[in-house]
């Protein structure tokens, strides 16, 4: 019999700016290959190594395919199979009993395990709004940078990524594009072939830095000082678009005065680099300015994971305005374009249901401080103790900061925990129930992006394996058991996909092609029109001043600045290992085989001072805990900074911990975000 072969259009669900369109080849109901969609210009037929192996995740031999109930101590990962009805009946009964006392004792915990608008926060959000549960402040990745953009540009908006191919000078700032933004790198390479200069700004000598013309290996948390020094040189040499500044910015005189305080020499001393590197980069900017050539900045989220991260984004975001770079479609800045998408979030998430819950304004709990919050007793200030946790699309025991406290919180015998998952992750090991969720090949979803401006549709390519169910179906069934009879809980997944965007986004075209491009301008701020209260780029923010903050971008020290604690003389950053994405893909054997073991990159000078040789097993430690890994001695790390590549599952590490054993729960200046790269440690041979 001739095999039946189908090709189904889908979308990558992972937390990456590229949001690729892909094609799944299905033979007799089995997905045999996932490939990039050649018809989608942003994907160009190419997927990263991780997602090209997506069938290995879907058909993984350790995938959870039946509901599980805990039979051993929390954290030991011992479970027994249980039927769906029995599991959901018990979960609903226990949630109802807690909600009768105070629904705010129940907390959802989710993030970007899928970026899909349907399997993310649609029926799940409706369920928790109707319940009156505590709200989750979803800050763990991007909220500091988002706040920086909001107070400067007015929202998460910027250049269209495809026009980087026409830029003449590209600053890749806080981004390892080869590993985490591959399709942008394609445009940068095209610009390079056309004679553009590429400059990487990153404490780590990444694979991207290797391919750039210059690399500024600044110390973590010093980005705002570097931005000010570049402004200083633009002012000193007259590389300023006075017309653009006058018409399309506010706050230039005070910003100019502050920038003049930051000579290249002063900034270099703070950044830990030669002043000549700063002046050379400024001269490159000046030459492009004088020739009226486009200057573009690809900013990414690595640089906002320190105490001053939000203000650092503000400082960098001022540069295109004073240079007039926004006049060109190939000039300006891109951190995120997610603000360009007209997502109908209220229609998907139905916050109006709070009115029926009896708790119209539930408390807000920051996901980045979950370790402390799970250990807090009830109090007038905090409210009720967290009694139940429902985790989906996240693995907080591995990814949340100061994981020693997170583990202690999840280990509470009086905490009822439900986890929707594909695998027995570190978090699932602590659950009372693990419910098997579908993967992207098995359900409907619709996607925005933060790296380009196309809407993507994901259609199910295969039937769900085993007893796996979509997140939406699980929350529908819990809603029914709790007596929530609102018609919105009956919306099926295709209906939800259609609700996500206004009618102007052609759903028939999505069904046909898998993607639709938004009609966004080529040069969004060429004539100003910033979505700020003033309508201009706000170099000085009156909104921040009204909150008692500095209206100008601040240069703030790290919470744990180098030299502030002699016991821990090394700064540590924890960028992702190239073949992992947060904690996703760590259990895909072919990818883990490439990574080998948990690695700490250390500079030869720092290694020699500690008697550490390449390949030695080392202990990285501070007051919060210790983490064992293998030393890689070389020039990936700069002096004074070690790179703990993450994020390994704790149980797959060398001593049952991962790099987040060492990070802390203090937050950023803006956006209430975590400060993963603001961390002091010491290293010794294990």
ABEGO torsion letter per residue (X at the ends): XBBBBBBBBBBBABBBAAGBBBBBBBBGGBBABBBBBAABAAAGGBBBAAAAAAAAAAABAABBABBBBBABBBGAGBBBBBBAAAAAAAAAAAAAAAAAABAAABBBBBBAABABAAABBBAAAAAAAAAGBBBBBBAAAAAAAAAAAAAAAGEBBBBBAAAAAABABBBBBGBBAAAABAAAAAAAAAAAAAGBBBBBBBABBBAAAAABABBBBBBBGAAAAAAAAAAAAAAAAGBBBAAAAAAABBGAAAAAAAAAABBAAAAAAAAGBBAAAAAAAAAAAAAAAAAGBBBBBBBBAAAAABAAAAAAAAAAAAAAAAAGAAABAABEBBABAAAABBBBAAAAAGAAAAAAAGBABBBBBBAAAAAAAAABBBBAAAEBBBABBBBBGBBAAAABBGAAAAAAAAABAABBBBBBBABBBAAAAABABBBBBBBAAABBBBBBBAABABBBBBBBABBBBEABBBAAAAAAAAAAAAGBABAAAABBAAAAAAAABBAABBAAAAAAAGBBBBBBBABAAAAEGBABAAGBBBABBAAAAAAGBBABBBBBBBABBBGABAABABBBBBBBBAABBEABGAABAAAAAAAGBBBBBBBAAAAAAAGBBBGBBBBBBBAAEBBBBBBBBEAABBBGBBBBBOBBBAAABAAGBBAAAABBABBBABGGBBBAABBBBBBBBX
